[in-house]
Amino acid sequence: MNLIKRMIVLSVLFIVTSCAEETTSYIAVNQLGYLSYKTKTATVVSNEKMFSLFSVDKGKIILTKPLSQGQYWAQSGEEVKTADFTEVTETGNYKIIVGKDSSYIFEISENIFTSVAKASLKTFYYQRASVELPVKYAGIWQRKAGLPDTSVIIHPSAATNKRPAGTKVSAPGGWFDAGDYNKYIVSSGITTYTLILLYDLYHDYFKSISLNIPESNNNLPDILDEILWNVRWMMKMQDPNDGGVYHKLTSKHFQPYIMPAEVKAERMIVGKSTSAALDFSAVFSHLSVVIRKYHNDYLPLSDSCLIMAKRAWDWAIKNPNVHFKNPEGIETGEYSDNKLNDNFFWAGLELYFATGDKSYLKNINDLSNMVLDSLYWAQVGNLGILTALTGEENLKNSIEGIDIIENVFKQNVENIYQNNIESPYKISLGVFKWGSNANLLNETVMLLAAYEIYNNSKYLKAAITNTDYILGRNPLNISYVTGYGDKYPMHIHHRISEADGVTEPIPGFVVGGPNPYYLIDCGKEKYPSLLPAKCYLDDVESYSTNEVAINWNAPLAFVLFSLDYYSNL
């Protein structure tokens, strides 16, 4: 066990043993509901031994069964039991009864995930920069245009002879990254790729998915329209002179809780980085392939994406160790990454699949030197693996070492699956830290990719129980997705939702989730529990647990749309 892992384990043990608390009984369910012909479980903390399933529609109990044996879960400090009612397939409204306790009412249906999936993707429309969001598309969350970014300054850290410091350039559009108003290539890269892969896997399904966005009536699926909104901003972040990619577009400091139209702070393009160039190259390569496959009338866009991807790659080859750090006076998100072998691996594979040119594989490093346990903006090797295993068979099979790549994927997915089935809570997540919900969702993306590749139902079952946790089957009995469930976050760390004067937060956002390792945002004393799976606060100042982010909502959308797709098969 390495030092970092040992420190994490010791920290968790300290938190669990020093913060033990009395636990009351509860029944945690997926507050939206369950798919008729898929696995259905609730989690129970109780001394009782039996549970009943009550049909609200029929007004009677239709099933009574034993609970599982209790298992202690250190993450919540509780002995938990499972109520399994998978055999019930009839659509309708139900609740679980254990002793004198009842769960929230939930539904059994084949369309459980349709609405929340659409909402999770519609959040990207609400994150659009530079434009007005009219009531026709945004409803009560309408807002004026703000942050046009048509005249942003080249910061000294990004300056070149042809674009000296102080040069003004135009880079409108794109998505605000998270609860703040800045735009970052690295986080944008994994976000955009995740959505492109989602579309690539289920492209026919998305022909019927309408999000009610301004582009809904054109000849592209709405998911691809939304992707292109961000891609067209990313294009403006490539230096046209040398092919390098700027790291971020930002103000010097995070803005207060005001609407985009009220922001007056100077905007600037800051730095270039090898990670930004490689992530850009990977995304644009993959997009060029997807456009060529499904939309021949957009071939010029496909060509442009590939040209830009090659230029970014060439810049990275010439500048392999440009690691971004915030220059003096810049305090916004850093997204710094000093280990780039995984970025070269990802971009090289993407360019190979886009061109068939094996020269792009020469810079692929040994997989043993990469962190490949899941997906993360700073650990993108698995993105390349996903492309390799879902890409064109003839190209896939011509990669030297493809067997090694596939074995690594199988091993990692099997580890995720084993963590799920061994967990008393039936989730794959073992460590709760910053963005714990997104970490679980990214593990679920891996499970769903494995199900798509190998058609083994055990991966789908694990993906469903992971998703149940996000939607309410957790120790806090809360759906972590705004606007969905009986209890969900109301005070998210999101400047727009805080400043818009609307009580309800914008629906469809997943919050970061429990995180016991950073408690200075609100103060340790405000958190009701320090146990890892309970260390969460629905407070606008709790950016360590209650912020939203595009690179967290992308895996949410991937998971929800995938499950909705499979529910109809």
C-alpha positions in Angstrom: 0.0 0.0 0.0 1.5 3.4 -1.0 1.8 6.3 1.4 -1.1 8.3 0.0 -3.5 5.3 0.2 -2.2 4.5 3.8 -2.9 8.1 4.9 -6.4 8.0 3.4 -7.2 4.7 5.2 -5.9 6.0 8.5 -7.8 9.2 8.1 -11.1 7.3 7.4 -10.5 5.0 10.4 -9.8 8.1 12.6 -13.0 9.8 11.4 -15.1 6.7 11.9 -13.8 5.9 15.4 -13.7 9.4 16.7 -17.1 10.5 15.3 -19.3 7.6 16.2 -22.9 8.7 16.7 -26.2 7.2 17.6 -28.1 6.0 14.5 -31.8 6.0 14.2 -33.7 3.6 12.1 -34.4 4.5 8.5 -35.4 3.0 5.1 -33.5 4.4 2.1 -34.8 3.9 -1.4 -34.3 5.3 -4.9 -36.8 8.1 -4.5 -37.6 8.1 -8.2 -38.2 4.4 -8.4 -37.1 1.2 -10.0 -37.2 -0.4 -13.5 -39.9 -3.1 -13.7 -37.6 -5.9 -14.9 -34.3 -5.0 -13.2 -32.9 -5.3 -9.7 -34.7 -3.5 -6.9 -33.3 -3.0 -3.4 -33.8 -0.7 -0.5 -31.3 -0.2 2.4 -32.6 -0.5 5.9 -31.2 0.4 9.3 -33.4 -1.3 11.9 -33.5 -4.1 14.5 -36.5 -5.6 12.6 -36.0 -8.8 10.6 -38.8 -8.5 8.0 -39.9 -5.9 5.5 -43.1 -5.4 3.5 -43.8 -3.9 0.2 -47.0 -1.8 0.2 -48.9 -1.0 -3.0 -50.1 2.6 -2.7 -52.4 2.1 -5.7 -54.0 -1.0 -4.3 -53.9 0.0 -0.7 -52.4 -3.2 0.6 -49.2 -5.1 1.3 -48.3 -7.3 -1.7 -45.0 -8.8 -0.5 -43.4 -9.6 2.9 -39.9 -11.0 3.0 -36.9 -11.3 5.4 -34.3 -8.6 5.4 -30.8 -9.6 4.7 -28.4 -10.2 7.6 -27.0 -6.9 8.9 -23.5 -5.8 7.8 -21.5 -3.0 9.4 -20.6 -0.2 7.1 -17.8 1.9 8.5 -18.5 4.8 6.1 -21.8 5.5 7.8 -21.1 3.9 11.2 -24.2 1.7 10.9 -25.3 -1.9 10.5 -27.3 -2.0 7.3 -29.7 -4.6 5.8 -31.0 -5.0 2.3 -34.6 -5.3 1.3 -34.7 -7.1 -2.1 -38.0 -6.9 -4.0 -36.7 -7.6 -7.5 -39.5 -10.1 -8.2 -42.2 -7.4 -8.2 -42.6 -6.1 -11.8 -46.0 -4.6 -11.9 -46.0 -0.8 -12.6 -47.3 1.4 -9.9 -46.5 3.4 -6.7 -45.1 1.6 -3.6 -43.4 2.1 -0.3 -41.3 -0.1 2.0 -42.5 -0.8 5.5 -40.2 -2.0 8.3 -41.8 -2.2 11.7 -43.3 1.3 12.3 -41.2 2.9 9.7 -42.1 3.7 6.1 -40.0 4.8 3.1 -40.7 7.5 0.7 -43.2 6.5 -2.0 -41.5 5.4 -5.2 -42.6 4.1 -8.6 -42.0 0.9 -10.5 -42.0 1.7 -14.2 -40.0 1.4 -17.5 -39.6 5.2 -17.7 -38.1 5.9 -14.3 -35.0 7.6 -15.7 -36.3 9.4 -18.8 -37.2 12.8 -17.2 -34.2 13.0 -14.9 -31.9 12.0 -17.7 -33.1 14.8 -19.9 -32.8 17.2 -17.0 -29.2 16.1 -16.3 -28.3 17.0 -19.9 -30.4 20.2 -20.0 -28.1 21.6 -17.2 -25.5 22.2 -19.9 -27.9 24.6 -21.6 -28.3 26.4 -18.3 -24.5 26.6 -18.0 -24.1 28.3 -21.4 -22.0 31.4 -21.4 -22.5 34.6 -23.4 -26.1 34.3 -24.4 -29.6 35.1 -23.1 -31.7 32.2 -21.8 -35.3 33.1 -22.7 -38.3 31.8 -20.9 -39.3 29.7 -23.9 -36.3 27.4 -23.2 -35.3 28.2 -19.6 -38.7 28.6 -18.0 -38.5 30.3 -14.6 -34.7 30.1 -14.8 -34.6 32.6 -17.7 -31.7 35.1 -17.5 -30.2 37.9 -19.4 -27.0 37.5 -21.5 -23.8 38.0 -19.7 -20.1 37.5 -20.0 -19.9 37.8 -23.8 -16.2 37.0 -23.9 -15.9 38.7 -27.3 -13.0 40.9 -26.1 -10.8 39.0 -23.6 -7.2 39.8 -22.9 -4.2 37.6 -23.5 -2.6 37.3 -20.1 1.2 37.5 -20.0 1.4 33.8 -19.2 -0.2 33.1 -22.5 1.6 35.6 -24.6 3.7 34.9 -27.7 5.4 37.2 -30.3 2.4 37.0 -32.6 -0.1 37.4 -29.7 1.6 39.6 -27.1 0.2 40.3 -23.7 -2.8 42.6 -23.8 -4.0 41.4 -27.2 -7.8 41.2 -27.3 -9.4 38.1 -28.8 -12.9 36.7 -29.0 -13.8 33.5 -27.3 -17.6 33.5 -26.6 -19.8 30.5 -25.8 -18.9 27.3 -24.0 -20.1 26.2 -20.6 -19.4 27.8 -17.2 -17.4 25.1 -15.5 -19.1 24.7 -12.2 -20.5 27.0 -9.5 -18.2 29.7 -10.9 -18.2 31.7 -14.2 -14.9 30.5 -15.6 -14.1 28.1 -18.5 -11.4 25.5 -18.4 -10.1 23.3 -21.2 -9.1 20.3 -19.0 -12.4 19.8 -17.2 -14.2 20.7 -20.4 -12.2 17.9 -22.2 -13.4 15.0 -20.1 -16.9 16.4 -20.0 -17.2 16.8 -23.7 -15.7 13.4 -24.4 -18.1 11.7 -22.0 -21.1 13.2 -23.8 -19.6 12.4 -27.2 -19.1 8.7 -26.2 -22.6 8.6 -24.9 -23.9 9.8 -28.2 -21.7 7.4 -30.1 -22.9 4.4 -28.2 -26.6 5.2 -28.5 -26.9 7.5 -31.5 -30.2 6.1 -32.8 -31.8 6.4 -29.4 -30.9 10.1 -29.2 -32.8 10.9 -32.4 -36.0 11.0 -30.3 -34.6 12.9 -27.3 -35.7 16.5 -27.3 -34.3 18.9 -24.6 -36.2 22.1 -25.7 -33.2 24.1 -26.5 -32.9 26.7 -29.3 -31.4 24.1 -31.7 -34.1 21.5 -31.1 -35.7 21.8 -34.6 -32.5 21.5 -36.6 -31.2 18.4 -38.3 -28.9 17.3 -35.4 -29.9 15.5 -32.2 -30.0 17.9 -29.2 -27.2 16.2 -27.4 -24.9 16.8 -30.3 -26.1 20.4 -30.6 -25.2 20.9 -26.9 -21.8 19.3 -27.4 -21.1 21.6 -30.4 -22.0 24.6 -28.3 -19.0 23.9 -26.1 -16.7 22.6 -28.9 -17.1 25.9 -30.8 -15.8 27.7 -27.8 -12.9 25.2 -27.4 -11.9 25.9 -31.0 -11.3 29.5 -30.0 -9.0 28.4 -27.3 -6.4 27.1 -29.8 -3.7 29.6 -30.7 -4.1 29.8 -34.5 -0.4 30.6 -34.9 1.3 27.6 -33.2 -1.5 25.1 -32.4 -1.1 25.3 -28.7 -4.2 25.4 -26.5 -4.8 27.9 -23.8 -5.6 26.4 -20.4 -8.5 28.6 -19.3 -10.6 31.7 -19.8 -11.2 33.4 -16.5 -11.3 36.5 -14.3 -8.6 37.0 -11.7 -10.8 36.0 -8.8 -14.0 34.0 -8.3 -17.0 36.3 -8.5 -19.6 37.0 -5.8 -23.1 35.6 -5.9 -24.3 37.7 -8.8 -25.9 36.9 -12.2 -23.7 36.6 -15.4 -25.0 39.9 -16.7 -23.9 41.7 -13.5 -20.2 40.5 -13.8 -17.9 43.4 -14.7 -14.6 41.8 -13.9 -12.0 41.8 -16.6 -11.8 38.4 -18.5 -8.5 36.9 -19.8 -7.0 33.9 -21.4 -4.4 32.4 -19.2 -1.5 30.1 -20.0 -1.0 27.2 -22.3 -0.4 23.7 -21.1 0.4 20.3 -22.5 -2.6 18.7 -20.7 -4.9 21.2 -22.4 -3.4 20.5 -25.8 -3.6 16.8 -25.5 -7.2 16.7 -24.0 -8.2 19.1 -26.8 -6.6 16.8 -29.4 -8.3 13.7 -28.0 -11.8 15.3 -27.9 -11.6 16.8 -31.4 -10.2 13.6 -32.9 -13.1 11.6 -31.4 -15.7 14.1 -32.5 -14.4 14.1 -36.0 -15.0 10.4 -36.2 -18.5 10.6 -34.8 -19.5 13.4 -37.2 -18.1 11.4 -40.2 -20.1 8.3 -39.1 -23.5 9.9 -38.6 -23.7 13.3 -40.2 -22.2 13.4 -43.7 -23.6 16.9 -44.3 -21.2 18.1 -41.5 -18.0 16.8 -43.1 -16.3 20.2 -43.2 -16.7 20.4 -39.4 -15.3 16.9 -39.1 -12.3 17.9 -41.2 -11.7 21.1 -39.2 -11.8 19.1 -35.9 -9.2 16.7 -37.1 -6.9 19.4 -38.4 -7.1 21.2 -35.1 -6.5 17.9 -33.2 -3.4 17.2 -35.2 -2.0 20.7 -34.6 -2.6 20.5 -30.9 -0.9 17.1 -30.8 2.1 18.5 -32.7 2.4 21.3 -30.2 2.3 18.9 -27.3 5.0 16.7 -28.9 7.2 19.8 -29.1 6.2 21.0 -25.6 5.7 17.8 -23.6 6.2 19.2 -20.1 4.3 22.5 -20.0 2.6 22.1 -16.7 0.1 24.7 -15.8 0.2 26.7 -12.5 -1.8 29.8 -11.7 0.4 32.8 -12.3 0.6 35.4 -9.6 -2.7 37.3 -9.2 -4.9 34.5 -10.7 -6.8 32.6 -8.0 -9.4 30.6 -10.0 -9.4 26.9 -10.6 -6.1 25.4 -11.6 -6.7 22.0 -13.0 -3.0 21.3 -12.8 -1.7 17.9 -14.0 2.0 17.0 -13.9 1.7 13.4 -15.0 0.9 13.4 -18.7 1.6 9.9 -19.9 -2.1 9.1 -19.7 -2.9 12.2 -21.7 -0.5 11.2 -24.5 -2.0 7.7 -24.4 -5.6 9.0 -24.8 -4.8 11.6 -27.5 -2.6 9.1 -29.4 -5.3 6.5 -29.5 -7.9 9.0 -30.6 -5.8 10.3 -33.4 -5.1 6.7 -34.5 -8.8 5.9 -34.7 -9.4 9.1 -36.5 -6.6 8.6 -39.1 -5.5 5.0 -39.1 -1.9 6.3 -38.8 0.1 4.1 -36.4 2.7 6.8 -35.9 0.4 8.3 -33.3 0.8 5.1 -31.2 4.5 5.6 -30.8 4.2 7.9 -27.9 1.9 5.6 -25.9 3.5 4.8 -22.6 3.5 1.7 -20.5 0.0 1.2 -19.0 1.7 0.2 -15.7 2.7 3.8 -15.2 -0.8 5.1 -15.3 -3.6 5.4 -12.8 -6.5 3.4 -14.4 -8.9 2.6 -11.6 -11.6 4.9 -12.9 -12.2 8.2 -14.8 -11.1 11.6 -13.6 -10.0 14.8 -15.3 -6.4 14.3 -14.1 -6.5 10.5 -14.9 -7.7 10.1 -18.5 -6.1 6.9 -19.6 -9.3 5.0 -19.3 -10.9 7.4 -21.8 -8.4 6.1 -24.4 -9.2 2.5 -23.3 -12.9 3.1 -23.8 -12.3 4.4 -27.3 -10.1 1.5 -28.1 -12.6 -1.1 -26.9 -15.7 0.6 -28.5 -14.0 1.8 -31.7 -13.8 0.3 -35.2 -12.9 -3.4 -34.9 -10.4 -3.4 -37.7 -8.5 -0.6 -36.1 -8.8 -2.0 -32.6 -7.5 -5.3 -33.6 -4.5 -3.8 -35.4 -3.2 -2.1 -32.2 -0.1 -3.9 -30.9 -0.9 -4.6 -27.2 -4.7 -4.4 -27.5 -4.9 -7.6 -25.4 -3.0 -5.9 -22.6 -5.3 -2.8 -22.9 -8.4 -5.0 -22.7 -7.0 -7.0 -19.8 -6.4 -3.8 -17.9 -9.9 -2.7 -18.5 -11.4 -6.0 -17.5 -9.4 -6.0 -14.3 -10.4 -2.5 -13.3 -14.1 -3.1 -14.1 -14.0 -6.3 -12.1 -12.5 -4.5 -9.2 -15.3 -1.9 -9.4 -17.9 -4.7 -9.6 -16.3 -6.6 -6.6 -16.4 -3.4 -4.5 -20.0 -3.1 -5.3 -21.1 -6.6 -4.4 -18.9 -6.7 -1.2 -20.2 -3.3 0.1 -22.9 -3.5 2.7 -24.5 -0.6 0.9 -24.1 -2.2 -2.5 -22.1 0.6 -4.1 -18.6 0.5 -5.6 -17.3 3.6 -3.9 -14.8 2.9 -1.1 -13.4 6.3 -0.3 -15.4 9.5 0.1 -13.5 12.6 -0.9 -14.0 15.7 -3.1 -16.7 14.9 -5.7 -17.5 11.5 -4.2 -20.8 11.4 -6.1 -19.0 12.0 -9.4 -16.4 9.4 -8.6 -19.2 6.9 -8.0 -20.9 7.9 -11.3 -17.6 7.6 -13.2 -17.2 4.1 -11.8 -20.7 3.4 -13.1 -19.8 4.7 -16.5 -17.1 2.0 -16.5 -19.6 -0.7 -15.5 -22.0 0.4 -18.2 -19.3 0.4 -20.8 -18.4 -3.1 -19.7 -22.0 -4.1 -20.1 -22.1 -2.6 -23.6 -18.9 -4.4 -24.5 -19.4 -7.8 -22.9 -23.2 -8.0 -22.4 -22.8 -9.4 -18.9 -25.8 -8.5 -16.8 -23.8 -8.4 -13.5 -22.3 -5.1 -14.6 -25.7 -3.6 -15.3 -27.0 -4.7 -11.9 -24.1 -3.0 -10.2 -24.6 0.1 -12.2 -28.3 0.2 -11.1 -27.5 -0.1 -7.4 -24.8 2.6 -7.7 -27.4 4.9 -9.3 -30.0 4.1 -6.6 -27.5 5.5 -4.1 -27.3 8.8 -6.0 -31.1 9.1 -6.2 -31.8 8.5 -2.5 -30.7 5.1 -1.3 -28.0 6.5 0.9 -27.4 7.2 4.6 -28.8 10.7 4.4 -32.0 9.7 2.6 -31.5 12.4 0.0 -31.5 12.4 -3.8 -28.3 14.2 -4.7 -29.9 15.4 -8.0 -31.6 18.8 -7.8 -35.3 18.8 -8.5 -35.7 15.0 -8.3 -36.9 13.0 -5.4 -38.8 13.8 -2.2 -35.7 15.4 -0.6 -32.9 17.0 -2.7 -30.3 19.8 -2.4 -31.9 23.3 -2.3 -28.8 25.5 -1.6 -26.2 24.3 -4.1 -22.9 26.1 -4.5 -23.9 27.6 -7.9 -23.8 31.4 -8.4 -26.7 31.4 -10.9 -29.0 29.3 -8.6 -28.1 31.5 -5.7 -28.5 34.8 -7.4 -31.5 34.3 -9.7 -34.2 34.9 -7.1 -35.9 31.5 -7.8 -36.4 29.3 -4.7 -35.9 26.0 -6.6 -32.4 25.3 -7.9 -32.0 24.5 -11.5 -33.1 20.9 -11.8 -30.8 18.0 -12.9 -27.6 19.0 -11.2 -25.7 16.4 -9.2 -23.9 17.8 -6.2 -20.4 16.8 -5.2 -21.5 14.7 -2.2 -20.0 13.7 1.1 -16.4 14.7 1.7 -14.8 14.6 5.2 -11.4 15.9 4.1 -12.2 19.6 3.6 -14.3 21.3 6.2 -13.0 24.9 6.2 -15.5 26.2 3.7 -18.4 26.4 6.2 -16.5 25.4 9.3 -16.3 21.9 10.8 -18.9 22.7 13.4 -21.6 23.2 10.8 -21.4 19.7 9.4 -24.0 17.5 11.2 -21.7 14.4 10.9 -18.1 13.8 10.1 -18.6 10.2 9.2 -17.4 9.8 5.5 -20.8 8.9 3.9 -22.7 11.5 6.0 -20.3 14.4 5.9 -22.4 16.6 3.6 -24.1 20.0 4.1 -26.9 21.5 1.9 -25.4 25.0 2.2 -24.4 27.4 -0.6 -21.0 27.9 1.1 -20.2 24.2 1.3 -18.4 24.0 -2.0 -16.6 20.9 -0.8 -19.8 18.9 -0.7 -22.6 20.9 -2.4 -21.0 22.4 -5.6 -22.0 21.4 -9.1 -19.7 20.9 -12.1 -20.0 20.0 -15.8 -17.5 17.2 -15.4 -19.7 15.7 -12.6 -23.0 16.1 -14.6 -21.5 14.4 -17.7 -21.2 11.0 -16.0 -24.6 11.5 -14.5 -26.1 12.1 -17.9 -24.2 9.1 -19.3 -25.5 6.8 -16.6 -29.1 7.9 -16.6 -29.5 7.9 -20.4 -27.8 4.5 -20.6 -30.2 3.0 -18.0 -33.1 4.6 -19.8 -31.9 3.1 -23.1 -31.5 -0.4 -21.6 -34.9 -0.2 -19.9 -36.5 -0.4 -23.3 -34.6 -3.4 -24.5 
